[in-house]
Structures are given as structure tokens and as C-alpha cells.
Amino acid sequence: MNKNMIRDLMKSLLTYIAVILSTYTVFLSSVMAGGLEPLPDLQKAVEEVRFLYIGEDLSFLADKEYQVRKYYYQIQSKTEKLEILKEVKGHFEKAVSKAEEKFDSGEEDVSQSAITKLKLGLAGTLNDIIELESEVKVAQLSLALIFKDNYSIDGEMPNPDIEPVDFKFNNYDKWFKVSGLVFGIDSKGTTGKHFPSNELALKTGYLKAVETRKKLNLARENRKITRALLVSEVANYDFGIGDPEELFEALIIYTRVLSGYYDSVYNFNLAVADLNRVKASWIGKP
């Protein structure tokens, strides 16, 4: 056994021991506290899922890591959307109350139809909140199942805000090289070495990541514009110079555009995660 093999073996052994100690620490602190720890941050979750399923084949591990990222991104994006909906709910409630006061006082600039629209907007928002809260719970339960119920789903995640992952490549060949991917040189191939004919999934995944990043950039610009529109309409309505129907439209647009933005972040992050899952079979590790 040469020195390089011994060094690699020792490095793997030390990593294994570190993960065991980390897992034991979490378990011990949970027992002492009388309950399970809340879900860890994403990076730690990825490390722990590799330990939990150590010994499984590469494809299985890569898929598990992808699932962990998917559910984390789902929880983060849906939690962000819930915050938007709760903000919109507050605006609708205030607008309904103010419109009804004006209507009852006999002011002619408020109609029963306008009040009905505002109430329907509020009802739709409440319905969306209920649906999203349920979807977050389902994603949390899915994560708990992956971690074999070692974590509680009741606690808040360490990083509840979703942020776009780092992926700034604009050239496939450059990304291919930087990622350490190579083509095989014999008929059987070896770990990390593949042939051009097997490259379709890799190219498709790369194109999807680039596509979703472009859509995210567009959604980011739309978010800024829509936010300014809502602030203007809410201010006008509060000062008594705004129209309830215009406020209704602004709230609906705001909800749709902001929800679309967080969907765009989720889709982009998931596309990059899927690309990394495909890449795993090329580089020999998840």
C-alpha cells in the first residue's frame, strides 16, 4: 500500500469519525433536552444524510442528497410565500374594514361590488395560506422520513430564507472543465470517465440550470416594480384618495408576482441540484 493510498484512507477515516461524533453530539443533546433537535441547516443535513446511508451505491446517495435539497428548498420558498400572503391578508382586512366604513357612512365612491371584490380577495388569500401551511408540513414530514425521524419537524429551520445558489457559468465547455469532468478512453470506461454519447443528460441539466437562472433574473426585476406599485396603491388608499378596485388589482398582482419570484428561486436551485445529481456519476461522488 503506497503513501497516497494510506493518506486517502486516513482522510476518509477521519471524515467518518467526525460525522459520527457530530451525530452523537446531536443525539446526546436531544436526549438531555428531553426531545429531538430541530432540522439542521442544509449543509449539515447533506453531510448527515451521507452518513446515514453510508455503504449505499453512488446513485442512491446522489438521489438522497437531491431529495434533501429539494425538500429544504420547498420549505424555504413556501415559507417566504406564506410571509407575502400574510402581508397581503393584512392589507385586504384593512381595506375591507375601511371600505365598509365609507359605504355605511353613505360615501358614493365605494360600491357594494368593490367591497365584495375585496372580501373575495381576502378569502382567496386565506385559502392559499391554509394550502401552503399544509404543503410545508408535508415537506417537513418527507425530510423527517429521510433522516429516519432523528429530527423534530416542529422547530424553525436555521435558515428559513431561500437564496439563489451559486451558478454563474455561461459556457457549457467551461463548466464541464471546471467541474472536473472527463471522457473515457476505453470501451468499458472507469469511475469519472464517460463517453460523449452519455452526455445528453448532462447537457440537458446544464441548459435547464441556465434557463431557470434567466427566468429568475426576470422575476427579480418584476418583484421590484410590483413592490413599488403596491406601496403606491396602499398609500393612496390610506390617504383616502385611492380606489378600492385598483387596490384589489395591485394586491392580486403583488401576490402573483412575488409568489412567482420565490417559485423561480426554487426552480433554479432545484435545477442546479439536479445537475449535480447527474454529475455525481461522472465524478464518482455525490
C-alpha positions as CSV (number, residue, x, y, z in Angstrom):
1,M,0.0,0.0,0.0
2,N,1.6,3.3,-1.1
3,K,1.7,6.5,0.8
4,N,-1.1,8.2,-1.3
5,M,-3.5,5.3,-0.6
6,I,-2.7,5.4,3.1
7,R,-3.2,9.2,3.1
8,D,-6.6,8.9,1.3
9,L,-7.6,6.1,3.6
10,M,-6.8,8.2,6.7
11,K,-8.6,11.2,5.3
12,S,-11.8,9.1,4.8
13,L,-11.5,7.6,8.3
14,L,-11.1,11.0,9.9
15,T,-14.2,12.3,8.0
16,Y,-16.2,9.2,9.1
17,I,-15.2,9.7,12.7
18,A,-16.1,13.4,12.6
19,V,-19.6,12.7,11.3
20,I,-20.1,10.0,14.0
21,L,-19.1,12.5,16.7
22,S,-21.4,15.2,15.2
23,T,-24.3,12.8,15.1
24,Y,-23.6,11.5,18.6
25,T,-23.5,15.1,19.9
26,V,-26.9,15.9,18.3
27,F,-28.4,12.7,19.8
28,L,-26.9,13.3,23.3
29,S,-28.1,16.9,23.4
30,S,-31.6,15.8,22.3
31,V,-31.8,13.2,25.0
32,M,-30.6,15.6,27.7
33,A,-33.1,18.2,26.5
34,G,-35.9,15.7,26.6
35,G,-36.7,15.8,22.9
36,L,-35.5,15.8,19.3
37,E,-33.4,18.6,17.8
38,P,-34.9,20.8,15.1
39,L,-33.8,20.3,11.5
40,P,-30.2,21.4,10.9
41,D,-29.0,23.8,8.3
42,L,-28.9,22.5,4.7
43,Q,-25.1,21.8,4.5
44,K,-25.1,19.9,7.8
45,A,-28.2,18.0,6.6
46,V,-26.4,16.9,3.4
47,E,-23.4,15.7,5.4
48,E,-25.6,13.7,7.8
49,V,-27.6,12.1,5.0
50,R,-24.4,10.8,3.5
51,F,-23.5,9.2,6.9
52,L,-27.0,7.8,7.5
53,Y,-26.9,5.9,4.1
54,I,-23.2,5.1,4.1
55,G,-22.5,2.0,2.2
56,E,-25.2,2.6,-0.4
57,D,-24.3,2.9,-4.1
58,L,-23.4,6.3,-5.6
59,S,-26.7,6.7,-7.5
60,F,-28.7,6.1,-4.3
61,L,-26.6,8.6,-2.3
62,A,-26.8,11.3,-5.1
63,D,-30.6,10.9,-5.2
64,K,-30.9,11.2,-1.4
65,E,-28.9,14.4,-1.4
66,Y,-31.1,15.7,-4.2
67,Q,-34.2,14.9,-2.2
68,V,-32.9,16.6,0.9
69,R,-32.1,19.8,-1.1
70,K,-35.5,19.6,-2.8
71,Y,-37.5,19.5,0.4
72,Y,-35.3,22.2,2.1
73,Y,-35.9,24.5,-0.9
74,Q,-39.6,23.7,-0.8
75,I,-39.9,24.6,2.8
76,Q,-37.9,27.8,2.4
77,S,-39.7,29.0,-0.7
78,K,-43.2,28.2,0.6
79,T,-42.3,29.9,4.0
80,E,-41.3,33.0,2.1
81,K,-44.6,32.9,0.1
82,L,-46.5,32.5,3.4
83,E,-45.0,35.7,4.6
84,I,-46.2,37.5,1.4
85,L,-49.7,36.1,1.8
86,K,-49.9,37.2,5.4
87,E,-48.8,40.7,4.4
88,V,-51.5,40.7,1.7
89,K,-54.1,39.4,4.1
90,G,-53.4,42.3,6.4
91,H,-53.9,44.8,3.5
92,F,-57.1,43.1,2.5
93,E,-58.5,43.1,6.0
94,K,-57.7,46.8,6.5
95,A,-59.2,47.7,3.0
96,V,-62.4,45.8,3.7
97,S,-62.9,47.5,7.1
98,K,-62.2,50.9,5.6
99,A,-64.5,50.4,2.6
100,E,-67.3,49.2,4.8
101,E,-67.0,52.2,7.0
102,K,-67.2,54.5,3.9
103,F,-70.1,52.6,2.5
104,D,-72.0,52.7,5.8
105,S,-71.4,56.5,6.1
106,G,-73.0,56.9,2.6
107,E,-69.9,57.9,0.7
108,E,-70.6,57.5,-3.0
109,D,-67.0,56.5,-4.1
110,V,-67.4,53.0,-2.6
111,S,-69.8,50.4,-4.0
112,Q,-71.0,47.1,-2.7
113,S,-69.4,45.4,-5.6
114,A,-66.0,46.8,-4.7
115,I,-66.4,45.6,-1.1
116,T,-67.4,42.2,-2.4
117,K,-64.2,42.0,-4.5
118,L,-62.0,42.9,-1.5
119,K,-63.7,40.2,0.6
120,L,-63.2,37.6,-2.2
121,G,-59.6,38.6,-2.4
122,L,-59.2,38.1,1.3
123,A,-61.0,34.7,1.1
124,G,-58.7,33.6,-1.7
125,T,-55.6,34.7,0.3
126,L,-56.8,32.8,3.4
127,N,-57.3,29.7,1.3
128,D,-53.8,30.0,-0.1
129,I,-52.3,30.3,3.4
130,I,-54.1,27.1,4.5
131,E,-52.8,25.3,1.5
132,L,-49.2,26.5,1.8
133,E,-49.1,25.7,5.5
134,S,-50.1,22.1,4.7
135,E,-47.5,21.8,1.9
136,V,-44.8,23.0,4.3
137,K,-45.8,20.3,6.8
138,V,-45.7,17.6,4.1
139,A,-42.2,18.6,3.0
140,Q,-41.1,18.6,6.7
141,L,-42.5,15.1,7.1
142,S,-40.7,13.9,4.0
143,L,-37.4,15.3,5.4
144,A,-38.1,13.6,8.7
145,L,-38.6,10.3,6.9
146,I,-35.2,10.7,5.1
147,F,-33.5,11.3,8.4
148,K,-35.3,8.3,9.9
149,D,-37.1,10.5,12.4
150,N,-33.9,11.7,14.1
151,Y,-35.1,15.4,14.0
152,S,-38.2,17.2,15.1
153,I,-40.3,19.0,12.4
154,D,-41.8,21.4,14.9
155,G,-38.8,23.7,15.3
156,E,-37.9,26.5,13.0
157,M,-35.2,25.9,10.4
158,P,-31.9,27.7,10.9
159,N,-32.0,29.3,7.5
160,P,-35.7,29.9,6.6
161,D,-34.9,32.3,3.8
162,I,-34.3,30.9,0.3
163,E,-31.4,32.4,-1.7
164,P,-30.3,31.5,-5.2
165,V,-27.4,29.1,-5.2
166,D,-24.0,30.0,-6.8
167,F,-24.0,29.1,-10.5
168,K,-22.6,31.8,-12.8
169,F,-21.5,29.7,-15.8
170,N,-22.4,30.9,-19.3
171,N,-20.4,28.3,-21.2
172,Y,-21.0,24.6,-21.1
173,D,-17.5,23.6,-22.0
174,K,-16.0,25.8,-19.3
175,W,-18.4,24.4,-16.7
176,F,-17.5,20.9,-17.9
177,K,-13.8,21.5,-17.4
178,V,-14.1,23.4,-14.1
179,S,-16.3,20.5,-12.7
180,G,-13.5,18.1,-13.4
181,L,-15.4,16.0,-15.9
182,V,-13.6,13.9,-18.5
183,F,-14.4,11.5,-21.2
184,G,-13.3,7.8,-21.2
185,I,-10.5,6.3,-23.2
186,D,-11.5,2.6,-23.3
187,S,-14.6,0.6,-24.1
188,K,-15.5,-0.1,-20.5
189,G,-14.7,3.3,-19.0
190,T,-13.8,3.9,-15.4
191,T,-15.2,5.9,-12.5
192,G,-15.5,9.6,-13.5
193,K,-14.9,8.8,-17.2
194,H,-17.7,8.7,-19.7
195,F,-18.3,9.0,-23.5
196,P,-19.8,11.8,-25.5
197,S,-22.9,9.5,-26.2
198,N,-23.7,9.5,-22.5
199,E,-23.5,13.3,-22.2
200,L,-27.1,14.1,-23.1
201,A,-28.4,14.2,-19.5
202,L,-25.5,16.4,-18.5
203,K,-26.1,18.9,-21.3
204,T,-29.9,18.9,-20.7
205,G,-29.3,19.6,-17.0
206,Y,-26.9,22.4,-17.7
207,L,-29.3,24.0,-20.2
208,K,-32.1,23.8,-17.6
209,A,-30.0,25.5,-15.0
210,V,-29.2,28.3,-17.4
211,E,-32.8,28.7,-18.4
212,T,-34.2,28.8,-14.9
213,R,-31.4,31.4,-13.9
214,K,-32.6,33.7,-16.7
215,K,-36.2,33.4,-15.6
216,L,-35.1,34.1,-12.0
217,N,-33.3,37.3,-13.2
218,L,-36.5,38.4,-14.9
219,A,-38.6,37.6,-11.9
220,R,-36.2,39.6,-9.7
221,E,-36.8,42.8,-11.8
222,N,-40.6,42.2,-11.8
223,R,-40.5,41.9,-8.0
224,K,-39.0,45.4,-7.6
225,I,-41.6,47.0,-9.9
226,T,-44.5,45.3,-8.3
227,R,-43.4,46.2,-4.8
228,A,-43.3,49.9,-5.8
229,L,-46.8,49.6,-7.3
230,L,-48.3,48.1,-4.1
231,V,-46.6,50.7,-1.8
232,S,-48.1,53.5,-4.0
233,E,-51.7,52.0,-4.1
234,V,-51.7,51.3,-0.3
235,A,-50.5,54.8,0.5
236,N,-53.2,56.3,-1.8
237,Y,-55.9,54.2,-0.2
238,D,-54.8,55.1,3.3
239,F,-54.9,58.8,2.5
240,G,-58.4,58.4,1.2
241,I,-57.6,59.2,-2.5
242,G,-57.2,55.6,-3.7
243,D,-59.8,53.4,-5.5
244,P,-60.7,50.0,-3.7
245,E,-60.8,48.2,-7.1
246,E,-57.3,49.5,-8.0
247,L,-56.0,48.4,-4.6
248,F,-57.6,45.0,-5.2
249,E,-55.8,44.6,-8.5
250,A,-52.5,45.7,-7.0
251,L,-52.7,43.2,-4.2
252,I,-53.6,40.4,-6.7
253,I,-50.7,41.3,-8.9
254,Y,-48.3,41.6,-6.0
255,T,-49.3,38.2,-4.7
256,R,-48.8,36.6,-8.1
257,V,-45.5,38.2,-8.9
258,L,-43.9,37.7,-5.5
259,S,-45.0,34.1,-5.4
260,G,-43.7,33.7,-8.9
261,Y,-40.3,35.1,-7.8
262,Y,-39.9,32.6,-5.0
263,D,-41.0,29.8,-7.4
264,S,-38.3,31.0,-9.7
265,V,-35.6,30.8,-7.0
266,Y,-36.9,27.3,-6.1
267,N,-36.9,26.1,-9.7
268,F,-33.3,27.5,-10.3
269,N,-31.9,25.9,-7.1
270,L,-33.6,22.6,-7.9
271,A,-32.2,22.7,-11.5
272,V,-28.7,23.1,-10.1
273,A,-29.3,20.3,-7.6
274,D,-30.5,18.0,-10.4
275,L,-27.4,18.9,-12.5
276,N,-25.2,18.0,-9.6
277,R,-27.1,14.7,-9.2
278,V,-26.3,13.8,-12.9
279,K,-22.8,15.0,-12.5
280,A,-22.2,12.6,-9.5
281,S,-21.9,9.6,-11.7
282,W,-19.2,11.3,-13.7
283,I,-17.0,12.4,-10.8
284,G,-17.6,9.3,-8.7
285,K,-19.1,11.1,-5.6
286,P,-22.4,12.8,-4.7
